[in-house]
Amino acid sequence: MQIRDWRGQELINAVRGLIARNMDPAARLLQSAERKEVSIPGPPRSSPGEAPHIDTSDLIQSIDYLVDYPSMTFYVAPQVPYAEMLEAGTVNMQPRPFIVKTFIQSGDDVARRVLKV
């Protein structure tokens, strides 16, 4: 079998269009999963190693996303300044991870959403 008319650029454009259409829904899926991870009401406060519990709801409400279509990238992260301290811990507090954990748990579903036909 010979390929007579290779339309590689057409294929690349079709795949890029598919991914671009699915970026926003995929970002919302990860945002929702991250919000769910921190949706346990407090008190009590979370224990070390657990996702943070809701205290003021600022954290859960701050989880937002940004889609960068030219680079075909999206970012999902909390916008409060203390989120990094919760995730990684400090000298005075052990970590309450939720960002990386959620990404690992939801990564397959998010990837499938990006490539959904």
PEJO-V77701 format. One record per run of one state. SS is the DSSP state (helix for helix, strand for strand, loop for the rest). FROM is the first residue (numbers start at 0). TO is the last residue. If there is no record, write none. Layout:
ss={SS;SS}
from={FROM;FROM}
to={TO;TO}
This chain:
ss={loop;helix;loop;strand;loop;strand;loop;helix;strand;loop;strand;loop;helix;loop;helix;loop}
from={0;7;37;40;41;53;54;57;62;68;72;78;82;88;98;114}
to={6;36;39;40;52;53;56;61;67;71;77;81;87;97;113;116}
